Amino acid sequence: MTATSTPRYPLICAEVQDPRTPPLPAKSDPPSTNGDLNNTASMRVVLKPERRADFAYRSLAIPASVDDPSIRSRYRPFLLPEDIQQQDWVSRLELATATELAYNDLRLTGERIKVLVLYGSLRQRSYSKLLAFEVSRILWRLGCDVRIYNPQGLPVKDDEQHNHPKVQELRELSRWSDGHFWVSPEQHGNLTAVFKNQIDWIPLSTGSVRPTQGRTLGLAMVSGGSQSFNTVNSLRVLGRWMRMFTIPNQSSVPQAYTLFTDKDADEGGSRLMPGGNRDRLVDCAEEFVKYTVIMRPHFALFSDRFSEREPLVRN
């Protein structure tokens, strides 16, 4: 490729070498006293995305004027009044890299990332639901078409009620989605029955359609006690079984009842308080968008299996 030629594939975002990255040690350098504990001798040059200020605080959210009113009222309970939404903590996040990536993908494909969010509690003040709302607000700002499924009324899994409206609704949402974000409470050291029941109703295949095959998956959990990773680890196993690509990062929020504001507090109430747990949730949402943008164009490729396809006839 010449210096003036057009790249075959459009760049999603520019990358530059981080000037703070220390140079690799020369082979002639003498070994340090303690040895190369971090194996920096084998480290490759680190490239970091170039961040543009005009994307740092931009919102790619679907405007209310073009959003489907029925979808908005049914599947977007996380949305806040416009005056709060424009000034809350999510609007103040610096998300230049992920925003530019999502913007370029939307401009290139004309399609928003479609995300199904599931939570695992039926309590009136459900902390897994509140955390699901918060991650949905971040994904919404990053331009995703976010829909939250309400598990209220979903029957316990059996072999008789496949045509139940709540079962059909869940399966249709899964087929519609490009990725899922799962948020479950931890009870008795693991995920709840409410959450597992939703996954049990999503089949691995329906005819020739695989409702979760190749989709990306983000994970988060809440617990009432000290920090645990049992539930997110179990969710990760579930995601692999459902043939999904789970992002490396995950969020675990301990003592969740102490980390959300009162329902009548500022910014709409019941908001996740500042701190490391909130920062990690932002990391997960941002990473989820990045992985989905990269992998979504290849869903068909991920479904192409040697064991399931007819072999080509030799000429």
N, C-alpha and C positions, 0 to 999 in steps of 0.2 A: 504494500500500500504506500503510495507516495504521500508527501507532506501535504499536498493539496487535495487529495482524493477524499471522498465522503465515506465514512465508516459504514460497513455493511449493516450494522445494527445501531440504532440511535442510542446514544449514551443516556442512561437513566440518571446518573449523577456523576459529577466530576470527582476525581480522587487526587489528592496531593499528599506528598510525604510530610508527615508531622515533623516540624523542625525540632521539636523537643525529643524526638526519638534518638537515643544515643547511638553513635556509629558502632558497627560490629567490630569486635576486637580483631586486630590483624593476627594472622597465624603465627607471626614471629613474637607476639607479645608473651611475656613470661606468665605462667599461671599465677592466679592470685593465691593468697595464703590459705583461704578456705575452699579453694576450688571453684568451679563454675556451678554454683548451687542451682541457679535458675536456667542453666543450659543456654545462655545467651549466645554461645559460639555457634549454635545451630539455628538461631532465630533469623527468619527472613525479614527483609525490609518491611516495615509497617507502613501501610498507606491508610490515611484517614480521609473521609469525604470532606470536600471543601464546602463549608457552610456559608450560605448566602443570607444576608440580613433581611432581605425582602421576604423570605420564607419563614423567618424565625417565629413569628407570632401570628401567622396567617391561619385563618380557619377555612377548611375546605368543606364544611358541613353543608348538607342539602338545605337550601333555603325553604322556609315554610311555604312560600308562594308556589313552589313546584313539587313539593312533597305530597304524596298521596294522603289525603286526610284520613282515610280509613286505616291505612297502614300506620300512620303517625299516632293515632289514638289507641290502636290495639297493641302495637309492638314497640313503641318508644316511650315507655313510662319514665325513662331517665331524663327526658328533656325538661329543661327549666324555662321559666319566663325569659324572654329575650334580653331584658335589662340585666338579669342575673347572669345569664349565659355569657354575656359579653364582658363580664368583669370578675367571674369566679376564678378559682385557682387553676382550673384547666386552661382557661383562656390566657393565663400568664405563663404557661410553660413554653420554654424555648425548644421548639421541635423542628428546627430548620432542615435537618437531613431527611427525616422521615416525611416531612411535609412536601419537600421538593420531589422526593421519590414518588410519593402518591400522586402529586400533581402531574408529573410527567407521564406516569402510567395511565392516569385518567385521560389525559390529552391524547395519548397514543392509542388507547383501546376504546375510549368512549364509554367504558363501564366502570362503575365503582366496585370496590371490594365488598362482597356480600358476606356479612358475619352473623352467625347464629350464636346467641349468648344463652347459656343454661345455668341456672342456680339450683341449690338443693335443699330448700327449706320452705315450709308453709307457714311459719310463724308470722305474726302481724309485723313485728319489727325484726325482720330477718337480716342478719349481718352479711350472709352470703349474697342476698339480694341487693343490699346496699353497696357491697363491693362490686357486684355485677353492674350496678348503675354507674359507678365511678369509672370502671374500665370502659364501659360503653360510651361515656361522655368523651373520653380521650380518643377512642376509635372514631367517634362521630366527627370530632374536630379534624381528624386526619382524613376525612372524606369518605369513610366507610358507610355503607348502607347497613345499619345495625338493627337487628330485630331480636327482642328478648322473648323467649317462650315462657309462659306462665304455667307451671306444672299443676296448678290447682284443678282438680277434676280428672286428672289422668288416672285411669284405672290401674290396679296392680297387674303386672304382666301375667298374661295367661295365653292360651291358644284359641280363645273364642272371640275376643273383642278387637280384632284387627281393623274393623270398619268403624270403630268408635270415633267420633269427631275429633277428640283430643289426640288420639293416636295418629289419625290421618293428618292433622295439622302439624304435629311434630315431624312426621316423615316428609311432608312437603317442604317444610322449612329446611330440613337437612339436605334434601335434593337441591333446593334453591341456592344454598350457601356455597361460598368459596372456602370458608374456614369456620371453625367453632372456637368459642372461648368458654371454658368450663370453670365454674366457681362453686365449690362445695364446702359446707361446714365439716368439721371433724367431730365425729361422735363415736365414743367407745374406740378411739384410736384409728378410725378409718372413715371413709366417705359415708354419707347417709343413704338410707333406703330411698328417700325421695329423689336423690340424684341418680342412683344406680337404676331405678325404675325407668327413668327417661332413656338411658342408654340401652336398656334391655328391649325397649320398644322400637329401637332403630335397627332394622335388619342389616346384615352384612351385604345382602343383595336382594333386589326385588326384580325378578326377571333378569333383564340384561343391565339393569341400573344398580350401581353400588352407591348408596346414599352418602357414604363418608370416604370412599376411596380417593386417596391422593390429596385430601384437603389438609390445610394447616390447622394446628390446634394450639391454643394458649391455655395456661393453667393457673389457677389461684385457689387459695383455701383460706378459711377463717377458723380459729379455734378459741375456746374459752379459757384455756390454760396457757402454759408456757409454749414456746414455739415448737412446732412439730412439722415434719415433712411426710408423715405417713400418707396423708390423703392425696397430696400432689403426686407422690410416688405411685400410688394406686391408680390415680387418674392417668398417669403416663403409661402404665401397663394397659389400661383400657383403650387409650388412644392407639397404641401399637396394634392391639387386637382388632380395632376398627379400621386398620390400614390407613391411619392418618400420620402426618408428619408433625410431631410435637416440637415446638421451639425449645432451644436449650434452657432458656431462662424460665423461672417460675416464681410465684409470689405466695408467701405464707404469712398471714397476719395473726399474731398471737393476741390473746386477751382482747378480742375484737370489741367487746362491750365497752372498753375504755378508750377506744381509738376513733369513735365516731361522735360528732357533735349531736346535741339535742335536736329533736325534730323541728323545733321553732327557732333554731339558731340562724346565724348569717348564711348567706349563699344558698338559701333554700332549705337549710337544715339537714341533719343526718348525713353530713359530709365527712369524709376521711380526713383526719387531722394531719398537719405537716409532720414530716419525719422520714426516717429511712424506709418504713413500710410503704409509704405513699410513693416515694421515689422509685422503689423497686417495681411497684405496679405500673408506673409510667414506663420504666424500662421494658417490661413485658409487653405492653400495648404497642410501643414503638417497634420492638423486635418482631412482633407478630405481623405488623404491616409490612416490614421489610421482607420477611420470608415469603409472605403471601404474594407480594408483587413479583418476586423472582420466580416462584414456583407455579403460579396460576396458569401461565401460558402452556404448561407442560402436563396438565391433568390427563390428557389422552395418552400421553407417553407412559405415565405411571400405571395406567390400566392395561397396558399391553404386556401380556404374560405368555411365556413359552408354553406353559402347561394348559392354557385355555384357548390358544389360537390354532387355526388350521395351518399346517405347513404349506409353504409355497411349492408348487410343482416345478421340478427342474426342467429347464429347456432341453 
